[in-house]
Amino acid sequence: MTRRVAVIGGGVVGLATAWALEKSGHTCLVFEHGAPGGGQSVGESRIFRHSHDDPRQFDLALQARQDWRDWEEEFGVELISPDGAMVIGDPAVARMEKYADAPGAMFRELEPADVRKALPPLAEFEGRVLIDEAAGAIKTRLTLAILIGSIGLNLVPERVDSVNPRDGGGVDVVTSVGRRTFDAVVVAAGMGTVGLAATAGVELPVLLRAHVRITLPLRSPSPARRLACLQDSSGEFGETRGYGSPVRGNREYAVGLALNVEIDPTSAEDPLSALADRTRKYVERALPGLDSDGSQEMQAWVTELPWGADGLAVWQRGDAFFIAGHNLFKLAPALGKMLARSVDAGTVEPGFLPSDRLGEEASGTPRSASAL
């Protein structure tokens, strides 16, 4: 039976959900007041990775990787680079290594001579190095452009003010234009999800924080050169939470520290400037093959759940569903399908309820370390 469904939020999870709903035979409107993909989905790349503290998320990542392949076949373009994701440092290596024998895993250890081939800008490193050959950099802008084009005229540039589940079923959505009634609503609005959930009487335990990422050109650019993603927990270069991914045809590299900071609007201090300085110093030590003179800084909001930096969950009130979490881009096609199935079933799919604490960090894991 065809149903009218509203998706609120034009980021990658909202667009993926709308696409899955449309393919399931539902009619769907996507509400996005700003630029689609301009919120927490902003940026030129994300790391697709399989390794997580929570084994359930490893399984979800395996499914998501197949879903990305399906998208690539469906749309006829490459959406994840074939360069892999390299991990260095005992915590990151141990996290990946525990899945080495799992079906579908493509992990192997690199010899020192192969490390420089996989990531030429990296400084000398003598510890163990593993690479996930099925991982890589997600081409975020291309992904968003394809999904936006697929949704087409069903993308509505209206601000949503409230989401009101009806006692007899269905949901009223009040926008800057007026009120509409839908059979179901999915809210995937990033930091805006908290406020919209509150209008439906749902309190989300989301931590609003901010993050910095710096993009730098290679000193000796060569678009044909392999550039693996990096997850660094070694501490060899002054930080235990570094990451990086290639952008713009492997001409540049985006680097960050898996640290998110709280922002106090009443304070004159700017914690993001200090975090950016730390990131630049990390680049100088860890990635001397990058040209710091050409760096560009990007700041972004992030939403984390209390049980882990990779935590995610779906809350429900009547026929309204609210998804929240961090590091969701890599899982977007799988999450879109899950949310579409939840709409069809009329209930949140098992495993994604807040009580399931999906993405829970292992005991003793430093806060945000799993964001590597």
C-alpha positions in Angstrom: 0.0 0.0 0.0 1.4 3.4 -1.0 1.8 5.8 1.9 2.6 9.5 2.1 5.8 9.9 4.0 7.7 13.1 5.0 11.4 13.0 5.5 12.7 16.0 7.4 16.4 16.7 6.7 18.2 16.8 3.4 21.5 15.3 4.5 22.7 12.0 3.4 20.6 9.9 5.8 17.4 11.8 5.0 18.1 11.5 1.2 19.0 7.8 1.5 15.8 7.2 3.5 13.7 9.1 0.9 15.3 7.1 -1.9 14.6 3.8 -0.1 11.0 4.8 0.5 10.4 5.8 -3.1 11.8 2.5 -4.3 9.4 0.7 -1.9 6.5 2.4 -3.6 5.8 5.2 -1.2 5.3 8.9 -2.1 7.8 11.0 -0.3 8.5 14.7 0.4 11.9 15.8 1.8 11.9 19.0 3.7 15.2 21.0 3.9 15.2 24.7 4.6 18.9 25.1 3.9 21.1 23.8 1.2 20.7 20.0 0.9 23.8 18.3 2.3 24.9 21.5 3.9 24.5 20.5 7.5 26.3 17.6 9.2 26.8 16.0 5.8 29.0 18.9 4.6 32.6 18.3 3.5 34.3 16.6 0.6 35.0 13.1 2.0 34.3 10.7 4.9 36.1 7.5 5.8 34.2 4.3 5.1 35.5 1.8 7.7 34.5 -1.5 9.0 36.2 -1.6 12.4 34.1 -0.5 15.4 34.1 -1.2 19.1 30.6 -2.7 18.9 30.5 -5.9 16.8 26.9 -5.1 15.8 28.2 -2.0 14.0 30.8 -4.1 12.3 28.0 -6.2 10.9 26.0 -3.1 10.0 29.1 -1.7 8.2 29.5 -4.9 6.2 25.9 -4.5 5.0 26.4 -0.8 4.3 29.5 -1.6 2.2 27.4 -3.9 0.0 24.7 -1.2 -0.2 27.3 1.3 -1.4 28.3 -1.2 -4.1 24.6 -1.5 -5.1 24.4 2.3 -5.3 27.6 2.4 -7.5 26.0 -0.1 -9.8 22.7 1.6 -9.9 24.1 5.1 -10.5 27.0 4.0 -12.6 29.7 5.9 -10.7 32.4 5.1 -8.1 31.4 6.5 -4.7 34.1 5.0 -2.4 37.7 5.2 -3.4 39.6 1.9 -3.9 42.6 3.0 -1.8 41.6 1.4 1.5 41.9 2.6 5.1 45.1 2.1 7.0 45.4 1.9 10.8 48.4 2.5 12.9 48.8 2.3 16.7 47.9 -0.6 19.0 44.3 0.5 19.9 43.2 0.9 16.2 45.1 -2.2 15.1 43.5 -4.3 17.9 40.0 -3.0 17.0 40.5 -4.0 13.3 42.3 -7.2 14.1 39.4 -8.7 16.2 37.4 -8.9 13.0 40.2 -10.3 10.8 38.5 -13.7 10.5 35.0 -12.5 10.0 33.3 -13.3 6.7 33.6 -10.4 4.3 36.6 -8.9 6.0 39.5 -7.8 3.8 42.2 -6.9 6.3 45.9 -7.5 5.9 49.2 -6.4 7.5 51.5 -4.1 5.6 55.2 -4.5 5.4 57.2 -1.2 6.0 57.9 -0.9 2.2 54.2 -1.1 1.5 53.2 1.6 4.0 54.8 4.4 2.0 53.2 3.1 -1.2 49.8 3.1 0.5 50.1 6.6 2.0 53.2 8.5 0.6 52.7 11.7 2.8 53.0 9.7 6.1 56.2 10.1 8.2 58.3 7.1 9.0 56.5 4.7 11.3 57.9 1.5 12.7 54.9 -0.1 14.4 52.4 -2.6 13.0 50.2 -1.4 10.2 46.9 -3.0 9.0 44.9 -2.0 6.0 41.2 -2.6 5.2 41.2 -3.1 1.5 37.4 -2.8 1.2 37.4 0.6 3.0 38.2 4.0 1.5 37.2 7.6 1.1 33.5 8.3 0.4 33.0 10.9 -2.3 30.5 12.9 -0.3 29.6 15.6 -2.8 29.1 13.2 -5.6 26.9 11.0 -3.4 24.8 13.9 -2.3 24.4 15.3 -5.8 23.2 12.0 -7.1 20.7 11.5 -4.3 19.5 15.1 -4.7 19.0 14.5 -8.4 17.1 11.3 -7.7 14.7 12.9 -5.3 14.2 15.8 -7.7 11.0 17.9 -7.3 10.2 16.0 -4.1 12.7 18.1 -2.3 10.8 20.9 -0.6 12.6 24.1 0.6 10.5 24.8 3.7 11.4 25.2 7.4 9.7 22.6 9.6 8.5 24.1 12.9 6.9 21.1 14.5 6.1 17.4 14.2 2.8 16.3 15.8 1.8 12.6 15.8 -2.0 12.2 15.7 -3.9 10.0 18.1 -5.6 8.1 15.4 -2.5 7.6 13.3 -0.5 9.8 10.9 1.5 12.9 11.7 0.9 16.6 11.2 3.9 18.6 10.0 3.8 22.3 10.4 6.2 24.2 8.2 6.9 27.8 7.3 4.2 27.5 4.6 1.5 25.7 6.6 0.3 22.3 7.9 0.3 19.0 6.1 -0.7 15.5 7.2 1.3 12.4 6.4 0.9 8.8 7.1 4.4 8.7 8.6 7.4 11.0 9.2 11.1 10.3 9.5 13.2 13.1 11.1 16.9 13.0 10.1 17.8 16.6 10.6 21.1 16.4 12.5 21.3 19.0 15.3 17.7 20.1 14.4 16.3 16.7 15.3 16.5 17.5 19.0 14.1 20.4 18.7 11.7 18.7 16.4 11.6 15.6 18.6 10.7 17.9 21.5 7.7 19.2 19.6 6.5 15.6 19.5 7.1 15.0 23.2 10.4 13.0 22.7 13.5 14.0 24.6 16.8 13.0 22.9 20.0 12.7 25.0 22.1 14.3 22.2 25.3 16.1 23.0 25.9 19.0 20.6 29.5 19.6 19.9 31.8 21.0 17.2 34.7 19.6 15.2 37.5 20.9 13.0 39.0 19.3 9.8 41.9 20.7 7.7 42.4 20.0 4.1 45.9 20.3 2.6 47.5 19.8 -0.8 50.2 17.2 -1.4 53.7 18.7 -1.7 54.2 16.4 -4.7 50.8 15.9 -6.2 50.1 12.9 -8.4 46.4 12.1 -8.9 47.3 8.5 -9.9 49.1 7.9 -6.6 47.4 5.7 -4.0 46.2 7.6 -1.0 44.8 5.4 1.7 42.7 6.8 4.5 44.4 6.9 7.9 43.3 6.0 11.4 46.1 6.8 13.9 46.0 5.8 17.6 49.7 5.4 17.9 50.7 8.6 19.8 53.9 8.6 17.8 53.1 12.0 16.4 51.8 13.7 19.5 48.2 12.6 19.2 46.3 9.4 19.7 43.2 10.3 17.7 44.3 11.3 14.3 42.6 10.5 11.0 42.8 11.5 7.3 41.2 10.9 4.0 42.0 11.9 0.4 39.9 14.4 -1.5 39.7 16.0 -5.0 41.1 13.1 -7.0 43.8 12.4 -4.4 45.3 15.9 -4.9 44.6 16.9 -1.4 44.2 15.2 2.0 41.7 16.1 4.8 43.0 15.6 8.3 41.4 15.9 11.7 41.6 14.8 15.3 38.8 12.6 16.5 38.0 15.1 19.2 34.7 17.1 19.4 34.5 20.1 21.7 31.6 21.7 23.6 30.8 25.3 22.6 29.8 27.8 25.2 28.1 30.7 23.5 28.5 32.9 26.6 32.3 32.4 26.7 34.9 34.5 24.8 37.1 31.5 24.4 37.3 29.8 21.1 38.1 26.1 21.7 38.0 25.3 18.0 41.0 27.6 17.3 43.0 25.6 19.8 41.8 22.3 18.3 42.8 23.6 14.8 46.3 24.5 16.1 46.7 21.0 17.5 45.6 19.5 14.2 48.1 21.6 12.3 50.9 20.5 14.6 49.8 16.9 14.2 50.0 17.3 10.4 53.6 18.7 10.6 54.7 15.6 12.6 52.6 12.8 11.1 52.1 13.9 7.5 55.1 16.0 6.3 54.2 15.2 2.7 51.3 17.7 3.0 51.8 21.4 2.3 50.6 23.3 5.3 50.8 26.6 3.4 47.8 25.7 1.3 45.6 24.5 4.2 41.8 25.1 4.4 39.9 24.8 7.6 36.4 23.5 8.0 34.3 23.6 11.2 31.2 21.5 11.6 28.6 20.7 14.3 28.3 17.1 15.4 25.7 15.2 17.5 26.8 12.5 19.8 24.9 10.1 22.0 26.1 9.4 25.6 27.1 5.8 25.1 29.7 6.4 22.3 31.0 8.6 19.6 29.7 6.0 17.0 26.4 5.7 18.9 23.1 5.8 17.0 19.5 5.1 17.8 15.9 5.7 16.5 13.2 7.0 18.7 9.5 6.7 17.9 6.3 8.5 18.8 3.3 7.2 17.0 4.1 7.3 13.3 7.0 9.7 13.7 10.6 8.3 13.8 13.7 10.3 14.9 17.2 9.2 14.2 20.2 10.6 15.9 23.9 9.8 16.2 27.4 10.6 14.9 29.6 9.2 12.1 26.5 8.1 10.2 27.5 9.0 6.6 29.3 5.7 6.0 26.2 3.8 7.0 23.7 6.0 5.1 22.4 3.5 2.5 21.9 0.8 5.2 20.2 3.3 7.5 18.0 4.5 4.8 16.7 1.0 4.1 16.3 0.3 7.9 14.2 3.5 8.3 12.1 2.6 5.3 11.5 -0.9 6.7 10.6 0.7 10.1 8.0 2.9 8.4 6.5 -0.2 6.7 6.4 -2.2 9.9 5.1 0.7 12.0 7.8 0.2 14.6 11.6 0.7 15.0 13.5 -2.2 13.6 15.0 -4.4 16.4 18.6 -3.4 17.3 18.1 0.3 16.7 16.1 1.3 19.8 17.8 3.6 22.3 17.8 0.7 24.8 20.0 -1.3 22.4 22.8 1.3 22.7 24.1 0.5 19.3 27.7 1.8 18.9 28.5 1.5 22.6 32.2 2.0 23.3 34.2 -0.7 24.9 35.1 -0.3 28.6 38.1 2.0 28.9 37.8 3.4 25.4 38.7 7.2 25.5 35.8 9.4 24.5 35.6 9.9 20.7 38.4 7.5 20.1 36.1 5.2 18.2 35.5 8.1 15.7 38.8 7.2 14.2 
